[in-house]
């Protein structure tokens, strides 16, 4: 296999590459790390992040040729095509995975619900299991200490989860909206390479469809995501026609759709009170409200922040929702059944003179 051209593109997303270095500055300057920043940055890093990085980053950008991805006939995609045709079996499987691995860091940032949050979810489940175990032990003093530690760990995991979701949303907004501060060179470059990655993902998807290969399945197996939803208009462009794009999609082998952890966690987490939520609890956490309604946790947070669901913040931070208020909200905008509509129509016809019916 020849990988010379694809490597020119891939290396910019690895340690020391353009996208990696630009993100390092953006992460620091916009506080987008895994944990919120605390304290001051020591020298010489303060000078570097304030603008010292520009000279070295510009040198990297000046020698990078974006046409290997953006040209009507992409040199990267054509090299990948040749490698696919010259491989088969396990060799091809490993090669297809290698087309995603350079983007692992960005995948974790952009799609935490499919990557990092999965691991945090596992940790939360394990901690809850430990807490349940300690609640049954006879040594009450030790049990109280261990249960308190478990609760602290669960709170920390919840904060980490929310941090990841918030960072992903901010990155998406920063890369898809006009950049207000044109002097923010690192952000401009990172947004550019974010766009190049999405172009690569769309073109790679179109190429793989020609060989009846589903990029979604490859991403699920690898745990690395660069494309979560297909844009049929882009597929039409890269495949040659809408008819051909749809033909390729229809011919793909059926796969099991694995929901993202954001949608699966609320119903999957074995919360201590989960069995009795519907009957005994009066105040619910956001996670419990998500479990009760079947909605995503992020959706509940969005509804409360938009003041669309009544809620309370006793400490000014953690959100609680009264289950009665939640039930009332769920019953809003009730849609009548066909039978109910027909019954009302018949009742109206029986009680209203024909002349008045026509005027109305």
C-alpha positions in Angstrom: 0.0 0.0 0.0 1.1 3.6 -0.8 0.2 6.1 2.0 2.3 9.1 1.1 -0.4 11.5 0.2 -2.9 10.5 2.9 -0.1 10.9 5.5 0.4 14.5 4.4 -3.2 15.1 5.6 -3.3 12.8 8.6 -0.2 14.2 10.2 -1.8 17.6 10.7 -4.2 16.1 13.2 -1.6 14.3 15.2 0.7 15.6 17.9 2.6 18.6 16.5 0.4 19.0 13.4 -1.4 22.2 12.4 -4.9 21.2 13.7 -3.4 19.8 16.9 -1.3 22.9 17.6 -4.2 25.3 16.8 -6.5 23.3 19.0 -4.0 23.4 21.9 -4.1 27.3 21.8 -7.9 27.4 21.4 -8.4 25.0 24.2 -6.3 27.1 26.5 -7.6 30.6 25.4 -11.3 29.6 25.5 -11.1 27.2 28.5 -12.2 24.1 26.6 -10.1 21.5 28.4 -11.5 18.4 30.1 -11.4 20.3 33.4 -12.1 24.0 33.9 -8.9 26.1 34.3 -7.8 27.1 37.7 -4.9 29.5 38.5 -2.6 31.4 36.2 -0.6 30.0 33.3 3.2 30.3 34.0 5.7 31.8 31.6 6.8 31.2 28.9 3.4 29.7 28.1 1.5 32.9 28.8 3.4 34.7 26.0 3.0 31.7 23.7 -0.8 31.5 24.1 -1.3 35.2 23.8 0.3 35.3 20.3 3.7 33.7 20.4 2.4 30.7 18.7 1.4 32.5 15.5 4.8 32.5 13.7 5.4 28.8 14.0 1.7 28.0 13.1 1.8 30.2 10.1 4.9 28.5 8.8 3.1 25.1 9.1 0.0 26.5 7.3 2.1 28.0 4.5 3.5 24.7 3.4 0.2 22.7 3.7 -1.6 22.0 0.5 -5.4 21.8 1.1 -6.0 20.8 -2.5 -5.2 17.2 -1.7 -8.6 17.2 -0.1 -10.5 20.0 -1.8 -9.6 19.5 -5.4 -12.4 18.1 -7.7 -10.4 14.9 -7.9 -8.9 14.5 -4.4 -5.4 13.0 -4.3 -6.0 11.6 -0.8 -9.3 9.9 -1.8 -7.8 8.5 -5.0 -4.8 7.0 -3.0 -7.3 5.5 -0.5 -9.3 4.1 -3.5 -6.2 2.3 -4.8 -5.3 0.9 -1.4 -8.9 -0.5 -0.9 -8.8 -2.2 -4.3 -5.4 -3.7 -3.5 -6.4 -5.1 -0.1 -8.9 -7.7 1.2 -10.0 -9.4 4.4 -8.2 -8.5 7.6 -5.7 -6.3 5.8 -8.5 -4.2 4.4 -10.3 -4.1 7.7 -7.2 -2.8 9.5 -6.6 -0.3 6.8 -10.1 1.1 7.0 -9.7 1.6 10.7 -6.4 3.4 10.1 -8.3 6.0 8.1 -10.0 7.1 11.3 -7.3 6.8 14.0 -5.6 10.2 13.3 -8.8 11.9 14.3 -9.3 10.2 17.7 -8.6 13.4 19.7 -11.1 15.4 17.7 -13.6 12.6 17.8 -13.5 12.6 21.6 -14.0 16.4 21.6 -16.8 16.6 19.1 -18.8 13.5 19.9 -18.3 12.8 23.6 -21.7 11.0 23.7 -20.2 8.3 21.5 -16.7 8.2 23.1 -15.8 9.6 26.5 -19.3 9.6 28.0 -19.5 5.9 27.4 -16.5 5.3 29.7 -17.9 7.7 32.3 -21.2 5.9 32.1 -19.5 2.6 32.9 -17.7 4.2 35.9 -21.0 5.6 37.2 -22.7 2.2 36.9 -19.8 0.5 38.8 -19.9 3.2 41.5 -23.6 2.8 42.0 -23.2 -0.9 42.3 -20.6 -0.3 45.0 -22.9 2.0 46.8 -25.7 -0.5 46.7 -23.3 -3.1 48.2 -22.3 -0.9 51.0 -25.9 0.0 51.9 -26.4 -3.7 52.8 -23.3 -4.1 55.0 -23.7 -4.5 58.8 -20.8 -2.2 59.6 -22.8 1.1 59.6 -19.9 3.4 60.3 -17.8 2.1 57.5 -20.9 1.9 55.2 -21.6 5.6 55.8 -18.1 6.5 54.9 -18.0 4.4 51.7 -21.5 5.5 50.6 -20.4 9.2 51.0 -17.3 8.5 48.9 -19.5 6.8 46.2 -21.9 9.8 46.2 -18.9 12.2 45.8 -17.6 10.1 42.9 -21.0 10.0 41.2 -21.3 13.8 41.5 -17.8 14.2 40.0 -18.7 11.9 37.1 -21.9 13.9 36.5 -19.9 17.2 36.4 -17.3 15.6 34.1 -20.2 14.5 31.8 -21.7 17.9 31.7 -18.4 19.5 31.1 -17.8 17.3 28.1 -21.2 18.1 26.6 -20.8 21.8 27.2 -17.3 21.8 25.6 -18.6 19.9 22.5 -21.4 22.4 22.1 -19.1 25.3 22.3 -16.7 23.8 19.8 -19.6 23.2 17.4 -20.8 26.8 17.7 -17.3 28.2 17.3 -16.6 26.2 14.2 -20.0 26.7 12.5 -20.7 30.4 13.2 -18.8 33.4 11.9 -15.7 34.1 13.9 -16.1 37.5 15.5 -12.5 38.0 16.6 -10.5 37.8 13.3 -7.3 38.2 15.3 -8.0 34.8 16.9 -5.7 33.1 14.4 -5.6 29.8 16.2 -9.4 29.6 16.1 -9.5 30.5 12.4 -7.0 27.8 11.6 -8.8 25.2 13.8 -12.2 26.0 12.2 -10.6 25.6 8.8 -9.2 22.2 9.6 -12.5 21.2 11.2 -14.1 21.9 7.8 -11.4 20.0 6.0 -12.1 17.0 8.2 -15.8 17.1 7.4 -15.0 17.3 3.7 -12.8 14.3 4.1 -15.5 12.4 6.0 -18.1 13.1 3.3 -15.8 12.1 0.5 -14.6 9.0 2.3 -18.2 8.0 2.9 -19.0 8.4 -0.8 -15.9 6.3 -1.8 -16.7 3.5 0.7 -20.3 3.3 -0.5 -19.0 2.4 -4.0 -17.4 -0.7 -2.4 -20.6 -1.5 -0.3 -18.7 -0.5 2.9 -20.6 1.4 5.7 -18.5 4.1 7.4 -20.9 4.1 10.3 -20.2 0.5 11.1 -16.4 1.1 10.9 -16.7 4.0 13.3 -18.8 2.0 15.8 -16.2 -0.8 15.8 -13.3 1.7 16.1 -14.9 4.0 18.6 -13.8 7.0 16.5 -16.4 9.3 14.9 -15.9 11.8 12.1 -19.4 11.4 10.6 -22.5 10.8 12.6 -25.2 11.8 10.1 -25.1 11.6 6.3 -25.8 14.6 4.2 -27.6 13.3 1.1 -26.8 16.4 -0.9 -23.1 16.0 -0.3 -23.4 12.3 -1.2 -25.2 13.3 -4.4 -22.4 15.6 -5.3 -19.6 13.1 -4.6 -21.4 10.0 -5.9 -22.4 11.8 -9.1 -26.2 11.7 -8.8 -29.0 11.4 -6.2 -30.1 8.2 -7.8 -26.7 6.6 -7.5 -26.3 7.8 -3.9 -29.6 6.3 -2.9 -28.7 3.0 -4.7 -25.5 2.7 -2.7 -27.3 3.4 0.6 -30.0 0.9 -0.2 -27.5 -1.8 -1.0 -25.6 -1.4 2.3 -25.9 -4.5 4.6 -28.3 -4.0 7.5 -26.6 -3.0 10.7 -27.6 -2.8 14.4 -28.0 0.9 15.3 -26.3 1.6 18.6 -27.7 4.7 20.3 -25.3 7.3 21.7 -24.8 7.2 25.4 -26.5 10.5 25.9 -29.8 8.9 24.8 -29.2 5.5 26.4 -27.8 6.6 29.9 -31.1 7.9 31.3 -32.9 4.6 30.9 -29.9 2.4 31.4 -28.4 3.7 34.7 -29.6 1.7 37.6 -30.3 4.6 39.9 -30.9 3.6 43.5 -34.5 4.8 43.4 -35.2 3.9 39.8 -37.8 1.3 40.6 -39.9 3.7 42.6 -39.4 7.0 40.7 -42.9 6.9 39.2 -44.7 6.5 42.5 -42.7 7.7 45.5 -40.2 10.4 44.6 -41.5 14.0 44.6 -38.3 15.8 43.4 -36.2 14.4 40.6 -32.7 15.2 39.4 -32.2 16.0 35.7 -30.9 12.4 35.2 -34.0 10.9 36.9 -36.3 13.3 34.9 -34.6 12.1 31.7 -35.2 8.5 32.8 -38.8 9.2 33.6 -39.6 10.9 30.3 -37.3 8.9 28.1 -35.7 12.2 26.8 -32.0 12.9 26.6 -30.3 14.4 29.7 -29.1 17.3 27.5 -32.7 17.9 26.4 -33.9 18.2 30.0 -31.0 20.7 30.7 -32.0 22.7 27.6 -35.7 22.8 28.6 -34.8 24.0 32.2 -32.3 26.6 31.1 -34.9 27.9 28.6 -37.5 28.0 31.5 -39.8 25.6 29.6 -40.1 23.2 32.5 -40.7 24.4 36.1 -37.7 23.6 38.3 -35.7 24.7 41.3 -32.1 25.3 42.2 -31.8 25.1 46.0 -28.1 25.6 46.1 -28.0 27.8 42.9 -26.4 24.9 40.8 -28.0 21.5 40.9 -31.4 21.3 39.2 -34.4 19.6 40.7 -37.8 19.0 39.0 -41.1 18.3 40.8 -42.6 15.2 39.4 -46.1 16.7 39.3 -44.8 19.6 37.3 -43.1 17.2 34.9 -46.3 15.1 34.5 -48.3 18.3 33.7 -45.7 19.4 31.2 -45.8 15.9 29.5 -49.6 16.2 29.2 -49.4 19.5 27.3 -50.6 19.8 23.7 -52.6 16.6 23.8 -53.5 15.2 20.4 -56.9 13.7 20.1 -57.5 10.3 18.6 -59.3 9.8 15.3 -62.3 8.3 17.2 -62.5 11.3 19.5 -62.4 13.8 16.6 -65.2 11.8 14.8 -67.3 11.7 18.0 -67.0 15.5 18.4 -67.8 16.0 14.7 -70.9 13.9 15.0 -72.0 15.6 18.2 -71.5 19.0 16.5 -73.6 17.9 13.5 -76.4 16.5 15.7 -76.6 19.7 17.8 -76.1 22.4 15.1 -78.7 23.3 12.4 -77.4 22.7 8.9 -77.6 26.4 7.9 -75.4 27.4 10.7 -73.0 24.6 9.9 -72.5 26.0 6.4 -71.9 29.5 7.6 -69.4 28.4 10.1 
